[in-house]
Amino acid sequence: MFRVRLLRTASFRLAAIYLALFVASALTLGAFVYFSIRHEVLAEFHERINEESDALRAAFADGGRRRLAAMIEARGSGGGFDYGLIAPDGARLAGDLTAPKGQALSSKGAWVEEPERESGEPKEAPEIVGALVSRLPDGSVLIVGDERRRVDALLKRVVSAFGWAVAATLVLGTLGGLWLSSQFLRRVDAMRLTAQSMMAGDFSRRIPVRPIDDDLSALARTFNRLFDRIEKLLMANRRVSADIAHDLRKPLAKILRRLQRVQAENASLDETRAAAQTTVKEIEEVLEMFEALLRISEVEAGARRAAFRPLDLAAVAREVVEAFEPAAEDEGRMITARLDDPLPIAGDKELLTQMIANLIDNAQRHTPAGARIEVAGARTRNGVALTVADDGPGVPAEDIEKIFQPFYRADAARASPGTGLGLSLVAAIAELHGLACSASDNRPGLRVTLATADRDQ
């Protein structure tokens, strides 16, 4: 089964395609090299015969037919050539080659393939690849030829070497494709098994990432971040469900007991109205809690991302500060802004306004009269940063990492009104806009920082 899947992988198919293209290119190149070598070998072959024929014609010019015949008989085939000297009347004077019949001859010579030999020549005599036949001034014919086997042997060696090279390429390419496919398949199987484990409920499983920084490693890191996000959302959903059940039980039980008491005690009209007013207020708080939860779910789902536009976060923060200043002064608090530099960001103005408003409102709720609240912005290496800091009582160190969780309220904040969802909505809006949300000790007080997240993380 593994072998069948191995042959069906995309990496093996790509390797097969590249191998086929390479072999086709190699065959084309090999054919070009073969014919180039063949041309050069034949050119050298003809040049050797031409040089030998010129030397023999020069000997004929110096000493006539007798000297030429003696030279041919003396050389024989020891010089690597075959010869033939035919008298004008057709008689063989020297050598074992004969002139082809009906061949038009000139002093420059004519090339012929496989010239005839004497009838008494043994059949096992070496074949001739070609010969130059030329007519001498006295009418006799000179034939100079060379054997086929030297040229054929060289060309056969070229073809053999190229054939072995192509065969080795096919074998190595196939083995390399199978190896790459097995590596690819193992890594894909690791991703598949991780996904199956998560489907079975094991949300702690992650895809192993190799130190090699390739496409599959980048994909594995992306999937691991996705799995981290899924695990975080599922755990948050479980926690929120438990918190909703816990936080709603108390106000609903309170409302029920009040209404039962009014019903059982046959209360007066004024008492009934007072109970109804209190009940309406508590129901409004419950509805406010559900509205905040729906708002957080909408933001976390990214439904508002389509409304993103380029804007200045500093300008948005200044508008929010100006809106909160009158109420803060009435309560004896001071809000200051250090937002001189523009903070460009792409986002939803309404959501960003609510995010900053929630931070300032949270600072006002949990600081005494006379406290100072500062909203500041700055440009950073990764983008922008916005901080909302106060000099109030702050948050205990063991609780500072929990304040962005839904329904979480520190012991000191339980007496103040609120649903415990304000900072959760801040964190959701910040994440939607690519901002990392963190809290720290302002010494004294609390500092909340919203900064452009590092994309390498």
N, C-alpha and C positions, 0 to 999 in steps of 0.2 A: 504493500500500500504506500509506504514511504517513497519507494522508487518511482511509482506512478505519479505521485504528487510532485516528486522532484522534477520530473520531465515537464510538468505543467506549470511550473513557476514562471513568473515574468522574467526573473533574472536568467533562467536557462534559455528562454525564448530569445531574449535580447542577445545572450552570448551566442546562440545558434545563428541569429541574423548577422551579427558582427563577424562570426567565423565564416559564414557563407560569402559575405561581402569581401572579406580578406582573401579567401581562397580564390574568388573570382578575380580580384585584383592581382593576386599572385600569378594566376594562370595567364592573365593578359600580359603581365610583365614578363613572365617566363617565355611566352611565345615571342614577345619582342626581342628578348635577350637571345633566344635560340636562333631566330632568323638573322639577327645581327651577327652572332658568332658564325653562323653558316655562311653569311655573305663574306665575312672577313676571311674565313678559312678557304673558301673557293677563290677569293681574290688572290690570296697568297699562293694557292695551288696553281692558278693560271700564271701568276708572275714567275714562279719557279720554272714552269715549263717554257714560258717565253724566254727566260734568261738562258736556259739550256739550249733551246732551239737557236737563239741568236749566236751562242758560242759555237755550235756545230756549223751554222752557216758561215761564220767567220773562218772556221777551219777549212770549209769547202772553198772559200774564196782564196785562201792562201795555198792550199795543196791539192785542190781538185777532189774528184770523186774517190780516188784511191785512198787519199789521206782520211777523208771523212768516213769511209767504210772501215778503215783500220781503227779509227777512234771509237766507232760504235761497237766493233767487236771487242775492243779492249775494255770498254766500260761495261758492256753487258747490262746487267740489272744491278750491279754493285753500287751505282751512284744513286739508287732509289728510283730510277726511271726505266721505262721500256722504250725500245727504239725500233725503227724500221727505215730501210733505205731501198727504194724501188727504182730500177732503171727505167728509162723512157719506154722501153719495149715491154715493161711489166715484170721483168725478172727481179727476184729478190737479191740484193747485193749484200745486205747486212741486217741484223736484228730479226725479231720474230713478228713484227707488226706489218700488216699490209694495208694499202690505201683503200678506202671504201670506193666501190664502183659507182660511177655516175656523179661523183662529188666534184663540183667546180672548184679548182684550186688556183691559187695565186701565190706570188712571192711573199705576201704578207701572212698567208696561212689561213686555215679554217679549222674551227673547233668541231670535233665530233665526239659522240658518246660511244664508248665500248667499241673501238675499232676491231676489225677482224684480225685473227691470228692465223698462222700457217695451219693447214689441215692436220698436220702431224703433231700439233701441240697437245700435250696431255690435258684432259678435262679438268684436272685439279689445278691447272695453272691459275695464278692470281688474276682476278678480274681487273679491268681498267676503268677508272672513273671517267676518264676523258683524255683526249690527245689533240695535239696541234699538228695539222697536216699542211705542209707548205711545199710549193714547187720551186726547185732550184733553177738557176740560170740555164743549165744544160738539159733541162726537161725532166730530170729525175725528181723523185718525191721523197721528202724527209718527214718522218713521223716520230714525234716525241710524246710519250704518255706517262701517266703516273697511276699507281695502284689505288683502288677504292678503299682498302681496309684502313689506311691511316686516317683519312677524312671521316669515314663512317665510325671508326673507333672513338675519335674525339667527340663527334656529335652524340654518339650513344652515351658517352660519359657525362656530357652536359645534361641530356634528357634524364639519365639515371639519377644524377645528383639533384636535379630539380624535382623529380618524382619523390625521392626520399624526403626532401625538404617539405613538399606539400603534405606527404603522409604524416610526417612528424608534426606539422602544424595542425592537421586534423585531429590527431590523437591528443596532443597537448591542449588544443583548444577545447575539445570535448571534455577531457578530464578537468580542465580549469572551469568550464561552464558547470559541470556537475558539482565541483567543490563550492563554487560561488553560490549555486542554487541551494546546496545543503545548508550553507551558512545563512542565506536569506530565509530559507524555510524554517530553520530553528528559531530565528529571531521573530519571525511572524507567528510561529507557534507559541512563543513566550507571550506575545501580545494577546493572542487568542485565549490562552489559558488564564491569563490575568483577567481578561474581560469575563470569562466564564466563572471565575472565582467570585468576582464582584456580583455577577448575576445570582450566584448561589448565596450571597450574603456576606462574603468575606471582603469588607471594604478596606482592609489594611493591605491587601496585596497590591504590589506595584510591578511595573515592567522593569527588568534589569537593564541598566544602561551601560554600554561598553565605553571604555575610555576613548575609542576611535570616534572622532567627531564627524560622522557621516549623516546621510539623510535619514536612515533608520534610527540613529541615536537621537536626532532632533525630533523625529516623530514620537519616539518613546518618551522623551522629556515632555513633549506637548500633551501626550495622553496621560502621563503621570500627573501633570498639573490639572488636567481635566478630572482625573480620578480624585485628586485632592479636593477639588471644588465640589464634586458630587458628594464625597464623604462629608465635607463640611456642611453642605446644604441638608443632607439627610439627617446628620446629627443635630443640626439647628432645628430642623423640622420636628424631630422627636422631642427636643428640649422645649420648643415653643408649644407643642401640643400638650406636654406635661404642665408647662407654666400656665397655659390658658385654662386647663382644667383646674389647676390649683388656685389661680387668681380670680377666676370667675365664680368658683364655688362659694367663696366668702361673701362677695356682694350679693349674689343671687339668694343665698341662704338668709342673709340679713334682710333683704327685701321681702322674702317669703315670711319670715317671722314677724316682721312689722305688719304686713297685711293680715296675717292670721290673728295677731293680737288685736288689731282694730276690729276685725270681724267678730272675734270672740267676746270682746269687752263691750260691744255695743257702744262704741265711742261717739262722742258728740261731733257735730258738724265741724267745729274748729279743729278738733283733734284729727278728724279724718282728712281735712284739707292739709294740715301740717304733715301728716304721714304721706299724703299723695305728693306734696311738693318735694319732700325728702326722697321719696321713691323715684320721682321723675328725674331728680338730679343724679341719683345713683345709676339709673338706667342710661342717662346721657353719657355718664363716664364709661359705662360698658360699651356703648355704641362708639364712643370716641376711641376706645381701645381697639375695637374691631376695624374701625376706619384706618387707624394707624397700621394695624397688621396688613390690611389690604394694600395700603400705600407701600409698605416695605416689600410685599410680594410683587407688586407691579414694578418697583424699581429694580429688584433683584432679577426679575425676568427680562429686563432690558427693553421693556415696551416703549420707553420714552427716548430711546437712543436715536430714533428717526428725527426727533426735534432738535438735535444738536446743531449749534451754530457757533462760529467763532465769536468770542466775547472776551471782555476784560473782567477777570475775577475780582480785581481790586475795586473796580467801579461798582460791581454788584455788592461787595462788602460795605462800601461806603454808604450805599443806599440803605442797607439794613441797619447800619450803625445810626444813621440819621433818624430812622423810624423808631429805634429803641431809646434814643437819648432823652426825650421828654419824660417817659415813664421811669427811666432810671434816675433822673434828677429828682422826681417826686418821691422816690423811695430812698433817697440819700446815697445813691451809688453814682460812680463816674465811669463813663465809657469813653475811651480814647482810641483813636485810629492812627496807625502808621502805615498808610497805603499810598505812598508817593509814587512808587514805580508801577507801571502797568503789569498785569499778570495775565498774559494771553492764554486762553484755554478754549477748547471746543466743548460745548455742553448745553444743557437745558437751563435757561435763566431761572425759570420758576423753581426747579428742583434745587439749584445752587442757592437761591434766596432762602428756601426753606431750610437747607442744611446749615447755613450760617445763622439763621434766626434761631434754630434749635440750640445751637451752641451758646449763643448769647443768652437765650432764655434759661438754659440749664445753669449758666453761671449766675444769673440773677436769682434763681430759685434757691441756690445753695450757698449764697454768700450773705453776710449780715449788712446792715446799713453802714455806709462809709467805705465799702469795698471798692476797689478799682478793677475795671475790666478793660483789657487791652486787646485790640484786633490788629494784627500786623501781617504784612506780606513781604515776600522777597523772591528774587529769582535764584534758582539753584542749577546745579550741573545737569540734573535730569529734567528740569522744567520750572515749576513754580511751587511755592509753599505758602500756606496761610495758617496762622496760629491765633487761637483765642485763649487768653490766659487771665487768671484772676488771682487775687491775694487773699482768698477766703480760707476756710478750714482745710480744704483739699480732700483727698481721698486716701485712705490707708494703703500702704504699699502692697498688701496682700489682695486688695480689691481693684487696683488700678488697671489690671489687664482684663477685668470682667465687666467694666462699665458699659461696653458696647454690646453686651449680650442682651437679647430681648428679655424684658421683665426684671432685669437685675437692678436692685436698689440697695445701696449700702445701708447699714443700720441707721446712720445719722440722717439718711434721706427718707426713711419710711414715713416719718411724720408729715412731710411736705406733700402737697397734692401732686398727682402725676401718675402715668401708667407704666413708667419704666421703659418706654419704647422710643423716646426722643433721640437718644444717642444711637440706638440701633438703626433708626432711619438715617441718621447722619452717616453711619458707617456704610449703609447700603448705597446711598447717593454718592458718597466718595468713591466707592469701588466701581460704580457705574461710570464714573468720569476718569478712571485710571489714577485715582489718588489713594495713597496709603494713609490710613487713619491710625493715629497713636496718641497715647496719653502719657504724661510724665509729671513729676513733682515740680511745681513752680517755685517752691521754697520762699514763702508759703504759697499755698493755693494749688490750683490744677492748671496744667497747660495741655491743650489739645492741638495737635499738629496735623494738618492735611497737606501732604506733599506728593508730587508726581512720583509714581512708583517706578523703581528701577526695572526696565524691561528685560534685563539679563537674568533676573531672578526668577 
